Amino acid sequence: MLAHLREKWPDGRGVREFVRILKLHRDHPADLIAQAVSQALEYGCAHADGVLLCLRQLTSPDPSPSSLDLSRWPQLVGVGSRPPDLEAYNRLLGRDEE
């Protein structure tokens, strides 16, 4: 990670970013930091803020949203259940296929 950051920011910012990542060890276990670093590298956000974001996602994932109760609005029950008509995009662009 240090080599990557130094290559990205050779002016010294890379080392400062690496130190910020190391400071995360104060509040989080090493294996969790390692997992967050791996994710940040995979996502292409290999810097302190990217690692912190991945760490937050690992420690408190967003709960799945609950389903809406549409019993009061029966006309909305089918909305979003059908796949989109992809030909509509061609019509909007004026590319009607015959």
Backbone as CSV, one residue per row, in Angstrom:
resi,resn,N_x,N_y,N_z,CA_x,CA_y,CA_z,C_x,C_y,C_z
1,MET,0.815,-1.181,0.000,0.000,0.000,0.000,0.867,1.256,0.000
2,LEU,1.925,1.237,0.800,2.811,2.394,0.849,3.420,2.667,-0.521
3,ALA,3.857,1.622,-1.196,4.449,1.800,-2.528,3.430,2.398,-3.494
4,HIS,2.211,1.917,-3.425,1.149,2.439,-4.292,0.910,3.916,-4.019
5,LEU,0.820,4.277,-2.742,0.569,5.671,-2.391,1.738,6.580,-2.759
6,ARG,2.953,6.082,-2.575,4.134,6.879,-2.957,4.177,7.097,-4.461
7,GLU,3.788,6.085,-5.206,3.778,6.215,-6.663,2.713,7.220,-7.098
8,LYS,1.568,7.165,-6.431,0.463,8.061,-6.782,0.774,9.501,-6.396
9,TRP,1.358,9.684,-5.209,1.681,11.019,-4.706,3.134,11.050,-4.251
10,PRO,4.078,11.254,-5.164,5.499,11.235,-4.798,5.945,12.471,-4.015
11,ASP,5.092,13.458,-3.892,5.465,14.704,-3.214,5.396,14.614,-1.690
12,GLY,5.111,13.444,-1.146,5.028,13.282,0.302,3.627,13.013,0.805
13,ARG,2.632,13.331,-0.012,1.256,13.085,0.415,1.001,11.587,0.583
14,GLY,1.637,10.756,-0.238,1.461,9.315,-0.140,1.854,8.775,1.222
15,VAL,2.948,9.282,1.767,3.399,8.851,3.095,2.416,9.329,4.156
16,ARG,1.928,10.555,4.004,0.949,11.070,4.965,-0.339,10.248,4.936
17,GLU,-0.781,9.851,3.750,-1.974,9.001,3.626,-1.735,7.658,4.309
18,PHE,-0.547,7.114,4.117,-0.209,5.828,4.729,-0.221,5.937,6.262
19,VAL,0.285,7.027,6.781,0.285,7.236,8.234,-1.155,7.342,8.742
20,ARG,-2.020,8.006,7.987,-3.437,8.093,8.379,-4.061,6.699,8.439
21,ILE,-3.693,5.846,7.478,-4.208,4.474,7.473,-3.684,3.712,8.681
22,LEU,-2.401,3.879,8.988,-1.832,3.208,10.158,-2.525,3.637,11.451
23,LYS,-2.929,4.890,11.533,-3.598,5.388,12.739,-4.956,4.733,12.955
24,LEU,-5.525,4.137,11.916,-6.802,3.442,12.071,-6.663,2.232,12.988
25,HIS,-5.433,1.742,13.152,-5.176,0.605,14.048,-5.456,0.956,15.514
26,ARG,-5.526,2.229,15.829,-5.819,2.645,17.204,-7.228,2.185,17.631
27,ASP,-8.141,2.178,16.664,-9.543,1.914,16.985,-10.110,0.642,16.370
28,HIS,-9.326,-0.026,15.506,-9.855,-1.190,14.797,-8.818,-2.313,14.779
29,PRO,-9.283,-3.566,14.774,-8.350,-4.693,14.724,-7.629,-4.774,13.373
30,ALA,-6.429,-5.322,13.407,-5.572,-5.380,12.218,-6.210,-6.145,11.072
31,ASP,-6.904,-7.249,11.366,-7.500,-8.028,10.281,-8.601,-7.253,9.568
32,LEU,-9.325,-6.423,10.295,-10.370,-5.607,9.685,-9.756,-4.504,8.818
33,ILE,-8.668,-3.916,9.289,-7.950,-2.899,8.507,-7.426,-3.531,7.217
34,ALA,-6.849,-4.722,7.325,-6.322,-5.412,6.143,-7.420,-5.673,5.124
35,GLN,-8.583,-6.061,5.608,-9.708,-6.311,4.712,-10.163,-5.011,4.039
36,ALA,-10.201,-3.927,4.788,-10.594,-2.631,4.238,-9.575,-2.137,3.216
37,VAL,-8.289,-2.344,3.483,-7.242,-1.957,2.538,-7.393,-2.752,1.242
38,SER,-7.642,-4.044,1.357,-7.830,-4.883,0.163,-9.015,-4.405,-0.662
39,GLN,-10.103,-4.086,0.014,-11.281,-3.581,-0.701,-10.988,-2.250,-1.371
40,ALA,-10.312,-1.364,-0.673,-9.993,-0.052,-1.244,-9.124,-0.199,-2.489
41,LEU,-8.158,-1.100,-2.436,-7.322,-1.346,-3.617,-8.154,-1.915,-4.758
42,GLU,-9.059,-2.826,-4.427,-9.912,-3.439,-5.440,-10.852,-2.418,-6.072
43,TYR,-11.389,-1.505,-5.254,-12.332,-0.498,-5.749,-11.637,0.677,-6.432
44,GLY,-10.322,0.754,-6.317,-9.591,1.858,-6.933,-9.625,3.135,-6.106
45,CYS,-9.855,2.997,-4.808,-9.864,4.180,-3.929,-8.836,3.976,-2.820
46,ALA,-7.626,3.653,-3.239,-6.556,3.330,-2.290,-5.943,4.605,-1.726
47,HIS,-6.623,5.164,-0.742,-6.135,6.300,0.030,-6.824,6.232,1.383
48,ALA,-6.445,7.079,2.288,-6.949,6.983,3.666,-8.470,7.081,3.735
49,ASP,-9.049,8.014,3.006,-10.503,8.158,3.057,-11.204,6.945,2.445
50,GLY,-10.631,6.384,1.393,-11.204,5.183,0.788,-11.147,4.000,1.736
51,VAL,-10.036,3.841,2.424,-9.904,2.757,3.395,-10.887,2.972,4.542
52,LEU,-11.038,4.196,4.979,-11.982,4.497,6.056,-13.416,4.196,5.628
53,LEU,-13.775,4.525,4.402,-15.107,4.215,3.893,-15.339,2.709,3.877
54,CYS,-14.367,1.956,3.362,-14.490,0.494,3.332,-14.586,-0.061,4.748
55,LEU,-13.840,0.512,5.650,-13.880,0.078,7.049,-15.263,0.317,7.656
56,ARG,-15.837,1.460,7.376,-17.188,1.752,7.880,-18.215,0.806,7.281
57,GLN,-18.068,0.495,6.008,-19.004,-0.439,5.378,-18.874,-1.833,5.973
58,LEU,-17.668,-2.220,6.341,-17.454,-3.536,6.942,-18.003,-3.605,8.367
59,THR,-17.887,-2.521,9.116,-18.291,-2.549,10.519,-19.772,-2.263,10.728
60,SER,-20.395,-1.550,9.829,-21.829,-1.272,9.968,-22.476,-1.229,8.596
61,PRO,-22.715,-2.404,8.015,-23.337,-2.442,6.691,-24.758,-1.879,6.738
62,ASP,-25.176,-1.294,5.643,-26.524,-0.738,5.567,-27.546,-1.867,5.624
63,PRO,-28.572,-1.692,6.423,-29.610,-2.714,6.451,-30.404,-2.695,5.150
64,SER,-30.950,-3.823,4.791,-31.775,-3.887,3.586,-33.035,-3.064,3.807
65,PRO,-33.425,-2.302,2.802,-34.647,-1.509,2.976,-35.860,-2.428,3.047
66,SER,-36.816,-2.045,3.851,-38.023,-2.851,3.974,-38.943,-2.589,2.785
67,SER,-39.802,-3.538,2.509,-40.768,-3.396,1.416,-41.827,-2.377,1.806
68,LEU,-42.303,-1.688,0.814,-43.354,-0.709,1.059,-44.704,-1.410,1.122
69,ASP,-45.542,-0.956,2.013,-46.909,-1.455,2.102,-47.761,-0.616,1.150
70,LEU,-48.127,-1.203,0.027,-48.899,-0.479,-0.982,-50.375,-0.842,-0.944
71,SER,-50.833,-1.412,0.150,-52.234,-1.835,0.229,-53.193,-0.649,0.085
72,ARG,-52.774,0.525,0.478,-53.631,1.718,0.339,-53.594,2.296,-1.072
73,TRP,-52.606,1.872,-1.881,-52.448,2.383,-3.244,-52.312,1.215,-4.218
74,PRO,-53.388,0.495,-4.480,-53.299,-0.692,-5.335,-52.824,-0.381,-6.753
75,GLN,-53.014,0.825,-7.213,-52.573,1.178,-8.564,-51.047,1.182,-8.690
76,LEU,-50.325,1.194,-7.575,-48.860,1.211,-7.597,-48.234,-0.165,-7.430
77,VAL,-49.038,-1.190,-7.198,-48.509,-2.514,-6.891,-47.593,-3.040,-7.996
78,GLY,-47.881,-2.807,-9.255,-47.077,-3.349,-10.350,-45.883,-2.495,-10.747
79,VAL,-45.773,-1.312,-10.176,-44.685,-0.405,-10.562,-43.343,-1.011,-10.170
80,GLY,-42.452,-1.056,-11.131,-41.107,-1.557,-10.883,-40.971,-3.063,-10.951
81,SER,-42.060,-3.778,-11.224,-41.968,-5.235,-11.278,-41.707,-5.756,-12.681
82,ARG,-41.951,-4.936,-13.681,-41.693,-5.344,-15.064,-40.317,-4.859,-15.500
83,PRO,-39.645,-5.634,-16.350,-38.349,-5.153,-16.861,-38.570,-3.943,-17.763
84,PRO,-37.593,-3.050,-17.831,-37.763,-1.857,-18.661,-37.774,-2.208,-20.141
85,ASP,-38.478,-1.395,-20.909,-38.518,-1.550,-22.364,-37.285,-0.860,-22.929
86,LEU,-36.275,-1.640,-23.273,-35.011,-1.066,-23.735,-35.144,-0.411,-25.108
87,GLU,-36.134,-0.811,-25.875,-36.349,-0.167,-27.170,-36.801,1.279,-27.009
88,ALA,-37.325,1.621,-25.842,-37.745,2.996,-25.594,-36.554,3.945,-25.682
89,TYR,-35.392,3.479,-25.285,-34.188,4.313,-25.376,-33.823,4.584,-26.833
90,ASN,-33.952,3.569,-27.678,-33.686,3.780,-29.104,-34.685,4.761,-29.705
91,ARG,-35.962,4.664,-29.297,-36.971,5.608,-29.806,-36.640,7.016,-29.360
92,LEU,-36.182,7.181,-28.119,-35.814,8.507,-27.635,-34.641,9.092,-28.419
93,LEU,-33.746,8.232,-28.845,-32.583,8.681,-29.608,-32.874,8.799,-31.104
94,GLY,-34.094,8.437,-31.495,-34.473,8.511,-32.909,-33.878,7.381,-33.725
95,ARG,-33.632,6.252,-33.115,-33.047,5.090,-33.787,-34.069,3.969,-33.904
96,ASP,-35.218,4.254,-34.411,-36.231,3.206,-34.557,-35.740,2.139,-35.512
97,GLU,-35.783,0.915,-35.072,-35.392,-0.251,-35.872,-36.650,-0.859,-36.474
98,GLU,-36.597,-1.237,-37.726,-37.756,-1.875,-38.353,-37.517,-3.324,-38.539
